[in-house]
Amino acid sequence: MKVLKKVFSWILMLTLVCSAFLPSKTAAEATTTTAKTYYVALSGDDSNDGTIDNPFQTLEAARDKIRQEGSEGGVTVYIRGGEYTRGSSFELTEADSGTAENPIIYAAYPGETVTFTGQATLDNSKFQAVTDSAILARLPQEVQDKVMVYDLKAEGIPSGQLPKRIVFQGTEPAAPILYVDGVKQMVASYPNQTEGQSSTYIQATSIVDRGWQDLSPWDPDLPNRPGPVLSYAGSPDEARIDKWAQEDEVFIMGSLAWEWEVNTLQAVVDATQKTITGQYPVSITDRVLSGGGFYGYNLLCELDTAGEYYIDRTLVNGEKTDKLYLHVGDGLGDKTIKLDVLGEPFVAMTNASYVSLEGLDFHGTLDTAVTMINCESCGVYDSDISGCSLYGVYIDEGHNNIVSGCCIHDLTSEGVYMDGGDFETLEPAGHIVENCEIYNCNSGLVVYGVGQIVRRNYIHDLPFQAVGYLGNDFLFEFNYINNVCYNTSDAGVFYSGRNWTARGTVIRYNYMRDISRGTGVTFGIYCDDALSSIEAYGNIFDNFGMQGVALGGGRENIFHDNIYIDVPGWKINSDARTLSYDWFNTTDSVRGYNEKPINNEYWSAKYPELAATYGHLVLDADNPAIADKTVKESLDPDLFNPMFPAGNKVYDEIVVGSSDWNITYLISYNDIDMIHEFGDFEDPVTYWQVEEALESYRDSLVNGVQTATPEQMEAWKAAYVAQLTPVNNN
């Protein structure tokens, strides 16, 4: 139950994957022979003719040459090996487009590594011991001789700025990130944080002001609302937090409101009043007192651990100080130290068509590596993308764009964002992410719109969810997903919610393994708050810390032929929450329902069950039947009212556990009989676990799920189940 939690929401028929729906070339076809060839090299000159012996020095020169000469027969721009430092985006527009017959390709020269970086390399010799008495007084005494300072301003290196507020971590550019020998360093914080691990929090002792808790996030007065105020009086960390009052730019990050949400907020600490005051309106709940909490960062006084750093951006006479302080541990030696400085995408495509990037590495930007805005049949292939403060690849509008064979990792935000398609006609965008590895990001993918495909990827080691989606007719298939949702709660490996109209998605043959319960509760497939018309089959839920599936009051969801292995909690949790909460009358589900053209010719043909609900939605906050959990007894069901969770089906499910497992389904929130009356729920077949059989099954899936066929997936499952003994549930 969320405010469109995680940014995102679809029965996608198998025809979705027909050849007409795909971009003009797939990963296997990414390397194409073209009639023209140009070359770019670090040793080149833009006055050259672009031949292999006389290459250009910049991408812009090659691009402009193509504009002059045209792309008849197709063009390949080969980029020779080396590290290319970018100070601005490489921009491609409609003028730089190819066609299906005449594509334009920017590719690494065969056998050579091409890296585009937005980083500045810091000269180790210019790190100096700290001598400023005021700075030394703020540093922990035990590390004063281990902290060194670098004058960024004197070297002409921009310091960037910290975002003032982030909700859903990573929606604004982050501050420059420092790397030592390629390893990301941590901004000075307390409690100390470790990259790739769950955050460690402290709690406030009371809430003085909840911020905009009493306002809608769409209220026009929200910008004028003061920020929240927290008290830390009586905290075990009171004396430590007192020291934060001397800091110039204090930030807190953590679970300040909801268990699924990570917020960043600039704050002011008052050591006299023992308060932390947010500088921007953001909701605060009691989670900040227990179960959640926050850590402070950008704190020079907490620079106490090797690898931590702090950038002083204090204004002096209207100009920023711009000095970098680094805890060097045992010393710098010949370590390579780099700081992100580029504040733009490496490649920005707008209205371009049939342009591909192939075999290129992108590292170190405060923005996104590659953006494609309203592009057609463009792609990023076989590239390594890391060290971005926003997304790896951002696709918005357009059709048939693709990200294939890429390794996308170590980002502040999401690996891939893609949106597109037409909600009026349900025309698919046809964007595809396939054969990629995505890890060490906030979450894997954010998918909006109509008709996107995410398939055959390896997605792992994410604190948040693998795929957040909101829209229609998506296909998620043959993905291997491991160790995600470890630093969140009330989240899912696949998550969408709050929309009866977000229909038509198929989730099939995905292998989800080693999914923890996070900081509270997590699910494999989470159909939250009225999400409807999802078909999920052939998926494997393996070694879950919590639940398998949540059906949160939606309609016409179909789950069948999935297998749940070592899932100790609910296998499928289904409820009728839409009949239990009067706030549903004013939230996203109702608004989305009223905004979509559910009875036009396109929607009526594709989703007749949804069209049949038109005019049946009951909106009466004063009707006790809606808020009453015994609604069955107090209201004659109108199964055409979308608030009733009608039409859900669960059948042919398999549960594998141990001798002490006796839970198959647990239906919550409302009367079990009512849930079953409105839907069709069959009990699964349950089996004892056989470790040898499981080991073989796991080996097959880990090594083969990303290339398997449906027939192969079913054969592996059948071979595994054949070795098991059914549980006698009587």
C-alpha positions in Angstrom: 0.0 0.0 0.0 2.0 2.9 -1.3 2.0 6.1 -3.1 3.0 4.7 -6.4 5.8 3.3 -4.6 8.9 2.9 -6.6 7.9 4.8 -9.5 5.9 2.4 -11.5 2.5 -1.0 -13.3 -0.1 -5.2 -17.2 -2.4 -10.6 -20.2 0.6 -9.9 -22.6 -0.1 -12.4 -25.4 2.7 -14.4 -26.9 2.2 -12.4 -30.1 4.0 -9.6 -28.3 7.3 -11.2 -29.2 6.6 -11.6 -32.9 9.2 -10.3 -35.3 7.1 -7.3 -36.1 7.4 -6.1 -32.6 11.2 -6.2 -32.3 13.8 -3.6 -33.3 15.4 -4.0 -36.7 18.4 -5.8 -35.3 18.9 -8.1 -32.3 22.1 -8.6 -30.3 23.2 -11.4 -32.6 23.0 -8.9 -35.5 24.6 -6.0 -33.8 27.7 -6.0 -35.9 26.7 -5.0 -39.4 28.9 -4.5 -42.5 28.4 -1.0 -43.8 29.5 0.7 -47.0 31.4 3.6 -45.3 33.9 3.5 -42.4 35.4 6.3 -40.4 37.9 6.2 -37.5 38.3 8.1 -34.2 41.5 8.0 -32.1 43.0 9.9 -29.2 46.0 10.6 -31.5 43.8 11.9 -34.3 42.9 15.3 -35.5 39.5 16.7 -36.5 41.1 18.2 -39.6 41.9 14.7 -40.9 39.7 12.8 -43.3 38.8 10.1 -40.8 40.6 7.2 -42.4 42.4 4.5 -40.4 45.7 6.2 -41.0 44.3 9.7 -40.5 41.6 9.4 -37.9 39.4 12.1 -36.3 40.0 12.9 -32.7 36.4 13.4 -31.6 33.1 11.8 -32.1 31.7 15.1 -33.2 34.0 15.3 -36.2 32.9 11.8 -37.3 29.2 12.7 -36.8 29.6 15.9 -38.8 31.3 14.1 -41.6 28.4 11.7 -41.8 26.0 14.7 -42.0 28.0 16.0 -44.9 28.5 12.8 -46.8 25.3 11.0 -46.0 24.8 7.4 -44.8 24.0 5.6 -48.1 24.9 2.0 -47.6 25.3 2.5 -43.8 28.2 3.9 -41.8 30.5 2.5 -39.1 32.6 4.8 -36.9 35.4 2.7 -35.3 36.8 4.2 -32.1 40.3 3.1 -31.4 41.3 2.0 -27.9 41.9 4.4 -25.0 40.3 6.5 -22.4 38.3 9.5 -23.7 37.4 12.2 -21.2 34.1 13.9 -21.9 33.2 17.4 -20.8 29.8 17.4 -22.4 27.3 15.1 -24.1 27.9 13.6 -27.5 24.6 14.7 -29.1 22.8 12.8 -31.8 19.6 14.1 -33.4 17.3 13.4 -36.3 20.0 14.8 -38.6 22.2 11.9 -37.4 19.8 9.1 -38.2 20.3 6.1 -40.4 17.6 3.8 -41.8 17.0 0.1 -41.6 19.0 -0.4 -44.8 21.6 2.2 -43.9 22.3 2.0 -40.1 24.9 4.2 -38.3 27.1 2.4 -35.9 29.6 3.8 -33.3 31.7 0.9 -32.2 34.9 0.0 -30.4 37.6 -1.1 -32.8 37.8 -4.9 -32.8 40.0 -6.2 -30.0 40.4 -2.8 -28.3 38.9 -1.3 -25.2 37.2 2.1 -25.5 36.3 3.9 -22.3 34.4 7.2 -22.0 34.9 8.8 -18.7 33.5 11.9 -17.0 36.1 11.9 -14.2 38.9 14.1 -13.3 42.1 12.4 -12.2 43.5 14.0 -9.0 47.3 14.6 -8.7 48.4 12.7 -5.6 51.2 15.1 -5.0 48.7 17.9 -4.5 47.1 16.2 -1.5 48.4 18.1 1.6 48.3 17.6 5.3 45.5 19.5 7.1 46.8 22.5 8.9 43.7 24.7 9.3 43.0 24.7 13.0 39.3 25.1 12.5 39.1 22.0 10.3 41.3 20.0 12.7 39.0 20.9 15.6 36.1 19.4 13.7 38.0 16.2 12.8 38.0 13.2 15.2 41.3 13.6 17.1 42.5 10.1 16.3 42.4 10.6 12.5 43.8 14.1 12.2 47.1 12.9 10.9 45.4 10.5 8.4 43.2 13.1 6.6 44.6 15.0 3.7 43.1 17.9 1.7 43.0 18.6 -2.0 42.1 22.1 -3.3 39.6 21.3 -6.1 39.0 25.0 -6.8 42.7 25.7 -7.3 42.9 22.9 -9.8 39.7 24.0 -11.7 37.8 20.8 -10.8 34.1 21.4 -10.1 32.8 20.0 -6.8 29.2 19.7 -7.9 26.4 19.8 -5.3 24.4 17.5 -3.2 20.7 17.2 -4.1 18.5 18.9 -1.5 15.9 16.2 -1.4 15.6 12.7 -2.9 12.6 10.5 -2.5 13.0 7.0 -3.9 16.7 7.1 -3.9 18.3 8.3 -7.1 15.7 10.6 -8.7 18.1 13.5 -8.7 21.7 13.7 -9.7 24.0 12.8 -6.8 27.1 14.6 -5.7 30.5 13.7 -7.3 31.7 10.3 -6.3 35.3 9.6 -5.4 37.1 6.5 -6.6 40.5 5.2 -5.3 42.0 2.5 -7.6 38.6 2.1 -9.1 36.8 1.5 -5.8 33.9 3.7 -4.8 34.6 5.6 -1.6 31.9 6.6 1.0 30.9 10.1 2.0 31.7 10.6 5.7 28.7 9.4 7.6 27.5 8.0 10.9 26.8 5.2 11.5 29.4 4.2 9.0 28.0 2.6 5.8 29.4 -0.2 3.8 28.8 -0.3 0.0 26.6 -3.2 -1.0 25.2 -4.0 2.4 22.1 -3.0 4.3 22.2 0.4 5.7 22.8 0.9 9.5 20.4 3.4 11.0 19.8 5.4 14.2 16.4 6.5 15.4 14.8 9.7 16.4 13.3 9.8 19.9 10.2 11.8 18.9 8.5 13.6 16.0 8.0 17.3 16.6 6.5 18.0 13.1 5.6 15.4 10.5 6.1 17.6 7.5 3.5 17.3 4.8 1.8 14.3 6.4 -1.4 16.3 6.5 -1.2 17.4 2.8 -1.7 15.5 -0.4 1.6 15.3 -2.4 -0.4 17.1 -5.2 -1.5 19.9 -3.0 -0.3 23.3 -4.5 0.7 24.5 -1.1 3.2 21.7 -0.6 6.3 23.7 -1.6 5.4 26.3 1.0 5.2 23.7 3.8 8.0 23.6 6.2 10.1 20.4 6.5 9.7 17.8 9.3 11.2 18.2 12.7 12.7 15.3 14.6 13.9 15.2 18.2 17.0 13.2 19.2 16.9 14.2 22.9 17.7 11.2 25.0 19.1 9.2 22.1 22.2 7.0 22.8 23.8 9.1 20.1 22.7 12.5 21.4 26.2 13.8 22.1 27.4 12.6 18.7 24.5 14.3 16.9 25.2 17.5 18.8 28.4 17.8 16.9 26.5 17.8 13.6 25.3 21.3 14.5 28.7 22.7 13.5 28.5 21.2 10.0 27.6 23.3 7.0 25.5 20.9 4.9 24.0 18.1 7.0 22.1 15.4 5.2 20.1 12.4 6.5 19.2 9.3 4.6 17.0 6.4 5.5 13.6 5.0 6.1 11.9 8.1 7.3 8.3 7.3 6.3 7.5 4.0 4.7 9.3 0.7 4.9 9.7 0.6 1.1 11.1 4.1 0.7 14.6 5.5 1.1 14.7 9.3 1.5 17.5 11.8 1.4 16.9 15.1 3.1 19.0 18.2 3.8 18.7 19.1 7.5 19.8 21.6 10.2 20.8 20.3 13.6 20.1 22.4 16.7 22.2 21.1 19.6 20.3 23.3 22.1 16.8 22.2 21.1 18.1 18.6 20.2 16.2 18.8 16.9 16.9 17.8 13.3 14.9 20.0 10.9 14.4 19.0 7.3 14.9 21.8 4.8 12.2 20.5 2.4 8.7 19.1 2.8 8.9 15.3 3.1 6.5 12.9 4.9 7.6 11.4 8.2 6.0 8.5 10.0 6.7 6.6 13.2 9.2 4.4 11.3 11.8 7.0 12.0 11.4 6.1 15.7 11.6 2.3 15.3 11.9 -0.2 12.5 13.4 2.4 10.3 15.6 5.4 11.0 18.4 7.3 9.3 22.1 7.9 9.1 23.8 11.3 8.8 26.2 12.0 6.0 28.3 14.8 4.4 29.8 15.3 7.9 33.4 16.3 8.3 33.2 15.5 12.0 32.4 11.8 11.1 35.4 11.4 8.8 36.8 8.6 10.9 37.3 5.6 8.5 39.8 4.9 5.7 38.2 5.6 2.4 35.7 8.1 3.6 35.7 11.6 2.1 34.1 15.0 2.5 33.8 18.0 0.1 33.6 21.4 1.8 31.3 23.5 -0.4 30.9 26.3 2.2 30.3 29.7 0.7 33.0 32.3 1.5 32.3 35.8 0.1 29.8 34.2 -2.3 32.2 31.6 -3.6 32.4 27.9 -2.7 35.4 26.7 -0.8 35.6 23.4 -2.8 38.1 21.5 -0.8 38.2 17.7 -0.7 39.1 15.9 2.5 40.1 12.2 2.3 40.9 9.7 5.0 43.9 8.1 3.3 44.5 5.3 5.8 48.1 4.1 5.4 48.8 6.7 2.7 48.2 7.4 -1.0 51.3 5.9 -2.6 50.7 5.6 -6.3 47.0 5.0 -6.0 44.8 6.4 -8.8 42.2 8.9 -7.5 39.4 10.1 -9.6 36.3 12.3 -9.0 33.1 12.3 -11.1 32.7 15.8 -12.7 30.6 15.3 -15.9 27.1 16.5 -15.2 25.5 15.3 -18.5 24.9 12.0 -20.3 27.8 10.6 -22.2 25.5 10.1 -25.2 22.3 12.0 -25.7 20.1 10.8 -28.5 17.0 12.8 -29.4 14.7 12.0 -32.3 17.4 9.7 -33.8 16.7 6.5 -35.7 18.8 3.4 -36.5 21.8 4.5 -34.5 23.8 1.9 -32.5 26.5 2.1 -29.8 28.5 -1.1 -29.7 31.2 -2.4 -27.4 31.8 0.9 -25.5 32.5 1.4 -21.8 31.0 4.4 -20.0 32.1 5.3 -16.4 31.7 8.3 -14.2 28.9 10.8 -14.7 26.6 12.7 -12.4 23.8 11.9 -14.8 22.9 9.0 -17.1 25.3 7.1 -19.4 23.0 7.0 -22.5 19.7 8.7 -23.1 17.3 7.9 -26.0 14.4 10.4 -26.2 11.8 9.7 -28.9 14.2 7.5 -30.8 13.4 4.7 -33.3 15.3 1.4 -33.5 18.4 2.7 -31.7 20.4 0.5 -29.4 23.2 0.0 -26.9 25.1 -3.3 -27.4 27.8 -5.2 -25.5 28.8 -2.1 -23.4 30.0 -1.8 -19.8 28.2 1.0 -17.9 29.1 2.0 -14.4 29.6 4.9 -12.0 26.5 6.9 -13.0 24.6 8.9 -10.5 21.3 8.4 -12.3 20.5 5.6 -14.8 22.6 3.4 -16.9 20.3 3.8 -20.0 17.3 6.0 -20.1 14.7 5.4 -22.9 11.6 7.7 -23.1 9.0 7.5 -25.9 9.9 6.3 -29.4 9.7 2.7 -30.6 11.8 -0.4 -30.8 14.9 0.7 -28.9 17.1 -2.0 -27.4 19.7 -2.5 -24.7 21.4 -5.8 -25.3 24.5 -7.7 -23.9 25.5 -4.9 -21.6 26.9 -5.0 -18.1 25.3 -2.3 -16.0 26.5 -1.9 -12.5 27.5 0.3 -9.6 25.0 3.1 -10.2 23.3 5.3 -7.6 19.8 4.9 -9.2 18.3 2.3 -11.6 20.1 0.2 -14.2 17.6 0.9 -17.0 14.6 3.2 -17.3 12.2 2.7 -20.2 8.9 4.3 -21.1 6.8 4.5 -24.2 3.7 3.3 -26.0 0.3 4.9 -26.4 -2.3 4.6 -23.6 -5.1 5.7 -26.0 -4.6 2.9 -28.6 -2.5 0.5 -26.6 0.1 0.6 -29.3 3.3 -1.0 -27.9 6.6 0.9 -27.7 8.5 -2.3 -28.3 11.6 -1.4 -26.2 13.7 -4.4 -25.1 16.3 -5.1 -22.4 17.9 -8.5 -23.0 21.0 -10.5 -22.2 22.3 -7.9 -19.8 23.8 -8.2 -16.3 22.6 -5.6 -13.9 23.9 -5.4 -10.3 25.0 -3.0 -7.5 22.4 -0.4 -8.4 19.4 0.8 -6.4 17.1 -1.3 -8.4 17.4 -3.1 -11.7 14.8 -1.6 -14.1 11.9 0.8 -14.1 9.4 0.1 -16.8 6.5 2.3 -17.8 4.1 2.6 -20.7 2.8 -0.1 -23.1 4.5 -3.1 -24.5 8.1 -3.4 -23.2 10.1 -6.6 -22.9 12.7 -7.6 -20.3 14.2 -11.0 -21.0 17.2 -13.2 -20.4 19.0 -10.9 -18.0 21.0 -11.7 -14.9 19.9 -9.2 -12.2 21.5 -9.5 -8.8 22.8 -7.8 -5.7 20.3 -4.9 -5.4 19.1 -3.3 -2.2 15.7 -2.6 -3.8 13.6 -4.5 -6.4 14.6 -6.1 -9.6 11.8 -4.7 -11.8 9.3 -2.0 -11.0 6.7 -1.5 -13.6 3.5 0.4 -14.3 1.5 0.1 -17.5 0.2 -2.5 -19.9 1.3 -5.5 -21.9 4.8 -6.1 -20.7 6.7 -9.3 -21.0 9.2 -10.4 -18.3 10.7 -13.8 -19.1 13.8 -16.0 -18.6 15.5 -13.7 -16.2 17.8 -15.0 -13.4 17.4 -12.8 -10.3 19.5 -13.3 -7.2 19.9 -11.4 -3.9 17.7 -8.4 -4.4 15.4 -6.5 -2.0 17.9 -6.9 0.9 17.6 -3.3 2.2 13.9 -2.6 1.9 10.5 -3.9 3.0 7.0 -4.1 1.6 8.6 -4.6 -1.8 8.9 -7.2 -4.5 11.3 -8.7 -7.0 8.7 -7.8 -9.6 6.6 -4.9 -8.3 3.6 -2.9 -9.5 0.5 -1.6 -7.9 -2.4 0.8 -7.4 -4.0 0.4 -10.7 -6.9 -1.7 -12.0 -6.1 -0.6 -15.6 -2.4 -1.6 -15.6 -3.1 -4.9 -17.3 -1.9 -7.5 -19.7 1.6 -8.3 -18.3 3.1 -11.8 -18.5 5.7 -12.9 -16.0 7.0 -16.3 -17.0 10.0 -18.6 -16.6 12.0 -16.4 -14.3 14.3 -17.9 -11.7 14.2 -16.0 -8.4 16.7 -17.3 -5.9 18.0 -16.2 -2.4 15.6 -13.4 -1.8 15.8 -12.2 1.7 13.0 -10.7 3.8 14.9 -7.4 3.6 14.2 -5.2 6.6 10.6 -6.5 7.0 8.6 -8.3 4.3 9.3 -8.9 0.6 7.6 -10.8 -2.2 8.7 -12.5 -5.4 5.8 -11.1 -7.5 3.9 -8.2 -5.8 0.6 -7.2 -7.3 0.0 -4.4 -4.9 -3.2 -2.4 -4.2 -5.6 -3.5 -7.0 -3.0 -4.4 -9.7 -4.9 -6.6 -12.1 -4.8 -9.0 -15.0 -1.3 -10.3 -14.5 -0.5 -13.8 -15.8 2.4 -15.5 -14.1 3.5 -19.1 -14.9 6.6 -21.3 -15.0 8.4 -19.1 -12.4 10.7 -20.6 -9.7 10.7 -19.0 -6.2 13.8 -20.6 -4.6 15.0 -19.9 -1.0 12.9 -16.9 0.0 13.1 -15.3 3.3 9.5 -14.3 3.2 6.6 -14.5 0.8 6.2 -15.8 -2.7 3.3 -13.8 -4.2 1.0 -11.1 -3.0 -2.4 -10.4 -4.7 -3.5 -7.1 -3.2 -7.2 -6.9 -4.0 -6.9 -6.8 -7.8 -8.9 -8.7 -10.4 -8.4 -11.3 -13.1 -4.8 -12.2 -12.0 -3.8 -15.7 -13.1 -1.1 -17.7 -11.4 -0.4 -21.3 -12.5 2.4 -23.8 -12.9 4.8 -22.0 -10.7 7.1 -23.8 -8.2 7.9 -22.6 -4.6 11.0 -24.1 -3.1 12.0 -23.3 0.5 9.5 -20.4 0.8 8.7 -20.4 4.5 6.0 -17.8 4.4 2.9 -17.4 2.4 3.1 -18.9 -1.1 0.3 -16.8 -2.4 -1.3 -14.2 -0.2 -4.6 -12.9 -1.6 -6.9 -10.3 -0.1 -9.8 -7.9 -0.7 -8.2 -4.7 0.6 -10.0 -2.6 -1.9 -13.1 -3.3 0.2 -11.4 -2.6 3.4 -10.1 1.0 3.1 -12.1 4.1 2.5 -9.0 5.9 1.4 -9.2 3.9 -1.8 -11.8 6.4 -2.9 -9.2 9.1 -3.4 -5.9 7.4 -4.2 -4.0 6.3 -7.3 -6.2 3.3 -8.1 -9.4 5.4 -8.5 -7.7 8.2 -10.3 -6.0 5.9 -12.8 -9.2 4.1 -13.4 -11.1 7.3 -14.2 -8.3 8.7 -16.4 -7.9 5.7 -18.7 -10.3 5.2 -21.8 -11.3 1.8 -20.6 -14.5 1.6 -22.8 -13.0 2.9 -26.1 -12.6 0.5 -29.0 -9.0 -0.5 -28.3 -9.4 -1.1 -24.6 -12.8 -2.9 -24.9 -11.3 -5.3 -27.5 -8.2 -6.1 -25.5 -9.6 -6.0 -21.9 -13.3 -6.8 -22.1 -13.4 -7.7 -18.4 -12.2 -4.2 -17.5 -14.6 -2.6 -19.9 -17.5 -4.5 -18.3 -16.7 -2.6 -15.0 -17.4 0.8 -16.6 -19.9 2.7 -14.5 -19.8 0.2 -11.6 -17.2 1.8 -9.4 -18.7 2.7 -6.0 -17.2 5.8 -4.5 -18.8 6.5 -1.1 -16.4 7.1 1.7 -19.4 7.3 4.1 -20.6 3.9 3.2 -19.6 1.7 6.1 -19.7 -1.4 3.9 -16.6 -0.2 2.0 -14.6 0.2 5.1 -16.0 -2.8 6.9 -14.0 -5.9 6.6 -17.2 -8.0 6.8 -18.4 -6.3 3.6 -19.8 -9.6 2.3 -22.5 -9.5 5.0 -23.3 -5.8 4.6 -23.2 -5.3 0.9 -24.7 -7.2 -2.0 -21.6 -7.9 -4.2 -21.6 -6.3 -7.5 -18.8 -8.3 -9.2 -18.6 -5.6 -11.9 -17.5 -3.1 -9.3 -13.7 -3.2 -9.7 -13.3 -2.9 -5.9 -14.4 -6.5 -5.6 -11.4 -8.8 -6.2 -13.2 -11.0 -8.8 -11.8 -13.3 -11.4 -8.5 -14.3 -9.8 -7.3 -17.8 -10.6 -4.6 -20.0 -9.0 -4.1 -23.5 -10.2 -1.5 -26.2 -10.8 1.0 -24.7 -8.3 3.8 -26.8 -6.7 5.2 -26.2 -3.2 8.4 -28.0 -2.1 9.4 -27.8 1.6 10.3 -29.7 4.6 8.4 -31.9 7.1 7.4 -29.0 9.3 5.8 -27.0 6.6 2.0 -27.0 6.6 1.2 -23.6 5.1 0.2 -23.5 1.5 -2.0 -20.4 1.1 -2.8 -17.8 3.7 -5.6 -15.4 2.8 -5.6 -12.2 4.8 -7.5 -8.9 5.3 -10.9 -10.3 4.6 -13.1 -13.4 4.9 -11.4 -16.4 3.3 -14.7 -17.7 2.0 -15.4 -14.4 0.3 -12.0 -14.4 -1.5 -12.6 -17.8 -2.8 -16.2 -17.0 -3.8 -15.0 -14.2 -6.0 -12.1 -16.1 -7.4 -10.9 -19.7 -8.2 -8.1 -20.8 -5.9 -6.9 -24.4 -6.0 -4.6 -25.8 -3.3 -1.1 -26.6 -4.6 0.5 -30.0 -4.6 3.2 -30.1 -1.8 6.3 -32.2 -1.7 9.1 -33.0 0.7 12.5 -31.6 -0.2 15.3 -33.7 -1.6 18.6 -31.9 -1.5 20.3 -33.9 -4.2 17.5 -33.3 -6.6 17.4 -29.6 -5.7 21.1 -29.2 -6.3 20.8 -30.6 -9.8 17.8 -28.5 -10.6 19.5 -25.4 -9.4 22.6 -26.1 -11.6 20.3 -26.5 -14.6 18.6 -23.2 -13.9 21.7 -21.1 -13.0 23.5 -22.2 -16.1 20.5 -22.4 -18.5 17.5 -20.2 -17.6 18.8 -17.2 -19.7 19.0 -19.4 -22.9 16.3 -22.0 -22.2 13.1 -22.6 -24.1 9.7 -23.1 -22.4 10.0 -26.8 -23.2 13.4 -27.0 -21.5 12.2 -25.2 -18.4 9.3 -27.6 -18.1 11.5 -30.6 -18.6 13.9 -29.5 -15.8 10.9 -29.0 -13.5 9.5 -32.4 -14.3 12.8 -34.1 -13.7 13.1 -32.4 -10.3 9.5 -33.1 -9.2 9.8 -36.8 -10.3 12.4 -37.3 -7.5 10.2 -35.8 -4.8 7.7 -37.5 -2.5 4.3 -35.8 -2.1 3.3 -34.6 1.4 0.2 -36.2 2.8 -1.8 -33.1 3.7 -4.5 -35.1 5.5 
